[in-house]
């Protein structure tokens, strides 16, 4: 069953699934593929070369698939946006398609993008990510699963955000943020997202291991190369291994540093390692 407002404009060459609702003045262009049980609210625009899975909410004024803000891009370049299932895109979210021929801007499953979020060209967002209002991601930013990005955060192009990170609102990032960490000021971390790890079922033993590799990287006095080599000589569980794998994949952006911890934060870290 389709519920399409009379004022909506839908290309006859768009492909709509079952149980689709399209609100007033929405526009769905040629070549758009929209999965079952999706809602497209008033004034939303889906341009060509956009593929959207089932159970997505496309909120008021959302624009998905428009041309990238890249001076090298031309209308002859064919690129796309691919979106998974169960996502919520709130008011005025914008998602641009890839900048180069055959490239993709990709969003996974069960993500929440609040009002005003922007995903630049070639961004890759994993699953179950929450982006609060007005997060702005430049081109080629990669966001891992279960990350939480506070409102008004800014991300420079090519930055990697590790899985299960939590980033404070109103901050700016131009360096890679390792998994499980908390970002608090420009390119600075303050420790691990312990509460988030607990909520996701990460065991006390695994959390303690991640804390050890975090301290090895940031509080041992070793440089990054030395810390990686030392960690490689030891055996770790999957969570600590994923942390070091992220760190070992060196990029031109470099890694965020860690601010000096307060005595309260040090006590909290010790408590978590002891399982309290």
CORJOLIN-V449927 format. One record per pair of residues at least 12 apart in sequence whose ideal C-beta (glycine too) atoms are under 10 Angstrom apart, sorted by the first residue. I is the first residue (numbers start at 1). GAP is how many residues later the second one is. Records with the same first field share a line. If there is no record, write none. Layout:
I->GAP ; GAP
//
This chain:
1->17 ; 18 ; 19 ; 20
2->14 ; 15 ; 16 ; 17 ; 18 ; 19 ; 20
3->16 ; 17 ; 18 ; 19 ; 20 ; 36
4->12 ; 16 ; 17 ; 18 ; 19 ; 22 ; 24 ; 36
5->16 ; 17 ; 18 ; 19 ; 20 ; 21 ; 35 ; 37
6->18
7->15 ; 16 ; 17 ; 18 ; 19 ; 35 ; 36
8->14 ; 15 ; 16 ; 17 ; 18 ; 19 ; 20 ; 32 ; 34 ; 35 ; 36
9->13 ; 16 ; 17 ; 18 ; 19 ; 20 ; 36
10->12 ; 16 ; 17 ; 18 ; 19 ; 20 ; 22 ; 24 ; 30 ; 36
11->16 ; 17 ; 18 ; 19 ; 20 ; 21 ; 35 ; 37
12->18
13->16 ; 17 ; 18 ; 19 ; 35
14->13 ; 14 ; 15 ; 16 ; 17 ; 18 ; 19 ; 20 ; 32 ; 34 ; 36
15->13 ; 16 ; 17 ; 18 ; 19 ; 20 ; 36
16->12 ; 16 ; 17 ; 18 ; 19 ; 20 ; 22 ; 24
17->16 ; 17 ; 18 ; 19 ; 20 ; 21 ; 35 ; 36 ; 37
18->17 ; 18 ; 19 ; 20 ; 36
19->16 ; 17 ; 18 ; 19 ; 20 ; 35 ; 36
20->14 ; 15 ; 16 ; 17 ; 18 ; 19 ; 20
21->16 ; 17 ; 18 ; 19 ; 20 ; 36 ; 37
22->12 ; 16 ; 17 ; 18 ; 19 ; 20 ; 22 ; 24 ; 36
23->16 ; 17 ; 18 ; 19 ; 20 ; 21 ; 35 ; 36 ; 37
24->17 ; 18 ; 19 ; 36
25->16 ; 17 ; 18 ; 19 ; 20 ; 36
26->13 ; 14 ; 15 ; 16 ; 17 ; 18 ; 19 ; 20 ; 32 ; 34 ; 35 ; 36
27->13 ; 16 ; 17 ; 18 ; 19 ; 20 ; 36
28->12 ; 16 ; 17 ; 18 ; 19 ; 20 ; 22 ; 24 ; 30
29->16 ; 17 ; 18 ; 19 ; 20 ; 21 ; 36
30->17 ; 18 ; 19
31->15 ; 16 ; 17 ; 18 ; 19 ; 20 ; 34 ; 49
32->14 ; 15 ; 16 ; 17 ; 18 ; 19 ; 20 ; 32 ; 33 ; 49
33->13 ; 16 ; 17 ; 18 ; 19 ; 20 ; 47 ; 49 ; 50
34->12 ; 16 ; 17 ; 18 ; 19 ; 20 ; 22 ; 24 ; 49
35->16 ; 17 ; 18 ; 19 ; 20 ; 21 ; 48 ; 49 ; 50
36->17 ; 18 ; 19 ; 20 ; 49
37->16 ; 17 ; 18 ; 19 ; 20 ; 48 ; 49
38->14 ; 15 ; 16 ; 17 ; 18 ; 19 ; 20 ; 45 ; 47 ; 49
39->16 ; 17 ; 18 ; 19 ; 20 ; 49
40->12 ; 16 ; 17 ; 18 ; 19 ; 20 ; 22 ; 24 ; 49
41->16 ; 17 ; 18 ; 19 ; 20 ; 21 ; 48 ; 49 ; 50
42->17 ; 18 ; 19
43->16 ; 17 ; 18 ; 19 ; 20 ; 48 ; 49
44->13 ; 14 ; 15 ; 16 ; 17 ; 18 ; 19 ; 20 ; 45 ; 47 ; 48 ; 49
45->13 ; 16 ; 17 ; 18 ; 19 ; 20 ; 21 ; 49
46->12 ; 16 ; 17 ; 18 ; 19 ; 20 ; 35 ; 37 ; 49
47->16 ; 17 ; 18 ; 19 ; 20 ; 33 ; 34 ; 49 ; 50
48->17 ; 30 ; 32 ; 49
49->16 ; 29 ; 30 ; 31 ; 32 ; 33 ; 48 ; 49 ; 55
50->14 ; 15 ; 16 ; 30 ; 31 ; 32 ; 33 ; 45 ; 47 ; 55
51->14 ; 29 ; 30 ; 31 ; 32 ; 33 ; 53 ; 55
52->12 ; 13 ; 29 ; 30 ; 31 ; 32 ; 33 ; 35 ; 37 ; 55
53->29 ; 30 ; 31 ; 32 ; 33 ; 34 ; 54 ; 55 ; 56
54->30 ; 31 ; 32 ; 55
55->29 ; 30 ; 31 ; 32 ; 33 ; 54 ; 55
56->27 ; 28 ; 29 ; 30 ; 31 ; 32 ; 33 ; 51 ; 53 ; 55
57->29 ; 30 ; 31 ; 32 ; 33 ; 55
58->25 ; 29 ; 30 ; 31 ; 32 ; 35
59->29 ; 30 ; 31 ; 32 ; 33 ; 34 ; 54 ; 55 ; 56
60->29 ; 30 ; 31 ; 32 ; 33 ; 55
61->29 ; 30 ; 31 ; 32 ; 33 ; 54 ; 55
62->27 ; 28 ; 29 ; 30 ; 31 ; 32 ; 33 ; 51 ; 53 ; 55
63->26 ; 29 ; 30 ; 31 ; 32 ; 33 ; 55
64->17 ; 19 ; 25 ; 29 ; 30 ; 31 ; 32 ; 33 ; 41 ; 43 ; 55
65->14 ; 15 ; 16 ; 18 ; 29 ; 30 ; 31 ; 32 ; 40
66->15 ; 28 ; 29 ; 30 ; 31 ; 55
67->12 ; 29 ; 30 ; 32 ; 54
68->28 ; 29 ; 30 ; 31 ; 32 ; 35 ; 37 ; 52 ; 53 ; 54 ; 71
69->25 ; 27 ; 30 ; 49 ; 51 ; 52 ; 69 ; 70
70->26 ; 28 ; 29 ; 30 ; 50 ; 51 ; 52 ; 69 ; 87
71->28
72->27 ; 28
73->23 ; 24 ; 25 ; 26 ; 27 ; 28 ; 48
74->27
76->25
77->20 ; 21 ; 22 ; 23 ; 24 ; 25 ; 26
78->19 ; 20 ; 22 ; 23 ; 24 ; 25
79->17 ; 18 ; 19 ; 20 ; 21 ; 22 ; 23 ; 24 ; 25 ; 26 ; 42 ; 43
80->17 ; 18 ; 22 ; 23 ; 24 ; 25 ; 26
81->14 ; 15 ; 16 ; 17 ; 23 ; 24 ; 25 ; 26 ; 38 ; 40 ; 42
82->15 ; 16 ; 22 ; 23 ; 24 ; 25 ; 26 ; 42
83->12 ; 22 ; 23 ; 24 ; 25 ; 26 ; 28 ; 42
84->22 ; 23 ; 24 ; 25 ; 26 ; 27 ; 41 ; 42 ; 43
85->23 ; 24 ; 25 ; 42
86->22 ; 23 ; 24 ; 25 ; 26 ; 41 ; 42
87->20 ; 21 ; 22 ; 23 ; 24 ; 25 ; 26 ; 38 ; 40 ; 42
88->22 ; 23 ; 24 ; 25 ; 26 ; 42
89->18 ; 22 ; 23 ; 24 ; 25 ; 26 ; 28 ; 30
90->22 ; 23 ; 24 ; 25 ; 26 ; 27 ; 41 ; 43
91->23 ; 24 ; 25 ; 26 ; 42
92->23 ; 24 ; 25 ; 26 ; 41 ; 42
93->20 ; 21 ; 22 ; 23 ; 24 ; 25 ; 26 ; 38 ; 42
94->19 ; 22 ; 23 ; 24 ; 25 ; 26 ; 42
95->12 ; 18 ; 22 ; 23 ; 24 ; 25 ; 26 ; 28 ; 30 ; 42
96->22 ; 23 ; 24 ; 25 ; 26 ; 27 ; 43
97->24 ; 25
98->23 ; 24 ; 25 ; 41 ; 42
99->21 ; 22 ; 23 ; 40 ; 41
100->21 ; 22
103->18 ; 19 ; 37
104->17 ; 18 ; 19 ; 20
105->14 ; 15 ; 16 ; 17 ; 18 ; 19 ; 20 ; 32 ; 34 ; 35
106->13 ; 16 ; 17 ; 18 ; 19 ; 20 ; 36
107->12 ; 16 ; 17 ; 18 ; 19 ; 20 ; 22 ; 36
108->16 ; 17 ; 18 ; 19 ; 20 ; 21 ; 35 ; 37
109->16 ; 17 ; 18 ; 19 ; 20 ; 36
110->16 ; 17 ; 18 ; 19 ; 20 ; 35 ; 36
111->14 ; 15 ; 16 ; 17 ; 18 ; 19 ; 20 ; 32 ; 34 ; 36
112->16 ; 17 ; 18 ; 19 ; 20 ; 36
113->12 ; 16 ; 17 ; 18 ; 19 ; 20 ; 22 ; 36
114->16 ; 17 ; 18 ; 19 ; 20 ; 21 ; 35 ; 37
115->17 ; 18 ; 19 ; 36
116->15 ; 16 ; 17 ; 18 ; 19 ; 20 ; 35 ; 36
117->14 ; 15 ; 16 ; 17 ; 18 ; 19 ; 20 ; 32 ; 34 ; 36
118->13 ; 16 ; 17 ; 18 ; 19 ; 20 ; 36 ; 37
119->12 ; 16 ; 17 ; 18 ; 19 ; 20 ; 22 ; 24 ; 36
120->16 ; 17 ; 18 ; 19 ; 20 ; 21 ; 35 ; 37
121->17 ; 18 ; 19 ; 36
122->16 ; 17 ; 18 ; 19 ; 20 ; 35 ; 36
123->14 ; 15 ; 16 ; 17 ; 18 ; 19 ; 20 ; 32 ; 34
124->13 ; 16 ; 17 ; 18 ; 19 ; 20 ; 36
125->12 ; 16 ; 17 ; 18 ; 19 ; 20 ; 22 ; 24 ; 36
126->16 ; 17 ; 18 ; 19 ; 20 ; 21 ; 35 ; 37
127->17 ; 18 ; 19 ; 20 ; 36
128->17 ; 18 ; 19 ; 20 ; 35 ; 36 ; 72
129->14 ; 15 ; 16 ; 17 ; 18 ; 19 ; 20 ; 32 ; 34 ; 36
130->16 ; 17 ; 18 ; 19 ; 20 ; 36
131->12 ; 16 ; 17 ; 18 ; 19 ; 20 ; 22 ; 36
132->16 ; 17 ; 18 ; 19 ; 20 ; 21 ; 35 ; 37
133->17 ; 18 ; 19 ; 36
134->16 ; 17 ; 18 ; 19 ; 20 ; 35 ; 36
135->14 ; 15 ; 16 ; 17 ; 18 ; 19 ; 20 ; 32 ; 34
136->16 ; 17 ; 18 ; 19 ; 36
137->12 ; 16 ; 17 ; 18 ; 19 ; 20 ; 22 ; 24 ; 36
138->16 ; 17 ; 18 ; 19 ; 20 ; 21 ; 36
139->16 ; 17 ; 18 ; 19
140->15 ; 16 ; 17 ; 18 ; 19 ; 20
141->14 ; 15 ; 16 ; 17 ; 18 ; 19 ; 20 ; 32
142->13 ; 16 ; 17 ; 18 ; 19 ; 20 ; 34 ; 109
143->12 ; 16 ; 17 ; 18 ; 19 ; 20 ; 22 ; 24 ; 34
144->16 ; 17 ; 18 ; 19 ; 20 ; 21 ; 33 ; 34 ; 35 ; 36 ; 98 ; 102
145->17 ; 18 ; 19 ; 34 ; 55
146->16 ; 17 ; 18 ; 19 ; 20 ; 33 ; 34 ; 47 ; 50 ; 51 ; 53 ; 54
147->14 ; 15 ; 16 ; 17 ; 18 ; 19 ; 20 ; 30 ; 32 ; 46 ; 49
148->16 ; 17 ; 18 ; 19 ; 20 ; 34 ; 45 ; 48
149->12 ; 16 ; 17 ; 18 ; 19 ; 20 ; 22 ; 24 ; 28 ; 34
150->16 ; 17 ; 18 ; 19 ; 20 ; 21 ; 33 ; 34
151->17 ; 18 ; 19
152->16 ; 17 ; 18 ; 19 ; 20
153->14 ; 15 ; 16 ; 17 ; 18 ; 19 ; 20 ; 30
154->16 ; 17 ; 18 ; 19 ; 20 ; 32
155->12 ; 16 ; 17 ; 18 ; 19 ; 22
156->16 ; 17 ; 18 ; 19 ; 31 ; 97
157->17 ; 96
158->16 ; 18 ; 93 ; 94 ; 95
159->14 ; 15 ; 16 ; 17 ; 18 ; 28 ; 92 ; 94 ; 97
160->13 ; 15 ; 16 ; 17 ; 18 ; 19 ; 86 ; 89 ; 91 ; 93 ; 95
161->12 ; 15 ; 16 ; 17 ; 18 ; 20 ; 22
162->14 ; 15 ; 16 ; 17 ; 18 ; 19 ; 31 ; 80 ; 81 ; 83 ; 84 ; 85 ; 94
163->15 ; 16 ; 17 ; 37 ; 76 ; 79 ; 80 ; 83
164->15 ; 16 ; 17 ; 28 ; 29 ; 32 ; 33 ; 35 ; 36 ; 38 ; 46 ; 75 ; 78 ; 79
165->12 ; 13 ; 14 ; 15 ; 16 ; 17 ; 18 ; 24 ; 27 ; 28 ; 31 ; 91
166->14 ; 15 ; 16 ; 17 ; 18 ; 26 ; 27 ; 28 ; 29 ; 30
167->14 ; 15 ; 16 ; 17 ; 22 ; 26
168->14 ; 15 ; 16 ; 17 ; 20 ; 22
170->15
171->12 ; 13 ; 14 ; 15 ; 16 ; 17
172->13 ; 14 ; 15
173->13 ; 14 ; 15 ; 80 ; 83
174->12 ; 13 ; 79 ; 80 ; 82
175->12 ; 13 ; 14 ; 76 ; 78 ; 79 ; 80 ; 81 ; 82
176->70 ; 71 ; 73 ; 74 ; 75 ; 76 ; 77 ; 78 ; 79 ; 80
177->12 ; 69 ; 76 ; 78 ; 79
178->14 ; 32 ; 35 ; 36 ; 39 ; 40 ; 64 ; 65 ; 66 ; 68 ; 69 ; 77 ; 78 ; 80
179->13 ; 14 ; 18 ; 31 ; 35 ; 60 ; 61 ; 63 ; 64 ; 65 ; 66 ; 67 ; 68
180->12 ; 13 ; 14 ; 16 ; 17 ; 20 ; 22 ; 26 ; 27 ; 30 ; 31 ; 33 ; 34 ; 59 ; 60 ; 62 ; 63 ; 66
181->12 ; 29 ; 33 ; 37 ; 62 ; 65 ; 75 ; 77
182->12 ; 13 ; 14 ; 83
183->73
184->74 ; 75
185->71 ; 74
186->70
187->66 ; 67 ; 68 ; 69 ; 70 ; 72
188->68 ; 69 ; 70 ; 71 ; 72
189->25 ; 28 ; 29 ; 66 ; 67 ; 68 ; 69 ; 70
190->68 ; 69 ; 70 ; 71 ; 72 ; 75
191->20 ; 23 ; 24 ; 27 ; 67 ; 68 ; 70 ; 74 ; 75 ; 77 ; 78 ; 81
192->15 ; 18 ; 19 ; 22 ; 23 ; 51 ; 76 ; 77 ; 80
193->14 ; 17
194->13 ; 16 ; 17 ; 74 ; 75 ; 77 ; 78 ; 79
195->77
197->13 ; 14 ; 42 ; 75
198->74
202->35 ; 36 ; 37
203->34 ; 36 ; 72
204->68 ; 69 ; 70 ; 71 ; 72
205->32 ; 34 ; 70
206->30 ; 31 ; 32 ; 33 ; 34
207->32 ; 33 ; 65 ; 66 ; 68
208->29 ; 31 ; 32 ; 64 ; 65 ; 66 ; 67
209->25 ; 26 ; 27 ; 28 ; 29 ; 30 ; 31 ; 32 ; 34 ; 64
210->26 ; 27 ; 29 ; 30 ; 31 ; 32 ; 33 ; 34 ; 62
211->29 ; 32 ; 58 ; 59 ; 61 ; 62
212->19 ; 22 ; 24 ; 28 ; 31 ; 61
213->14 ; 15 ; 17 ; 18 ; 21 ; 23 ; 26 ; 27 ; 28 ; 29 ; 30 ; 31 ; 34
214->26 ; 29 ; 33 ; 44 ; 55
215->12 ; 43 ; 54 ; 58
216->12 ; 14 ; 15 ; 18 ; 24 ; 27 ; 28 ; 31
217->13 ; 14 ; 26 ; 27 ; 30 ; 38 ; 41
218->37 ; 38 ; 39 ; 40 ; 41 ; 43
219->39 ; 41 ; 42 ; 47 ; 50
224->23 ; 24 ; 26 ; 30 ; 31
225->23 ; 25
227->17 ; 20 ; 21
228->16 ; 19 ; 20 ; 22
229->19
231->12 ; 13 ; 16 ; 17
232->12 ; 16
//
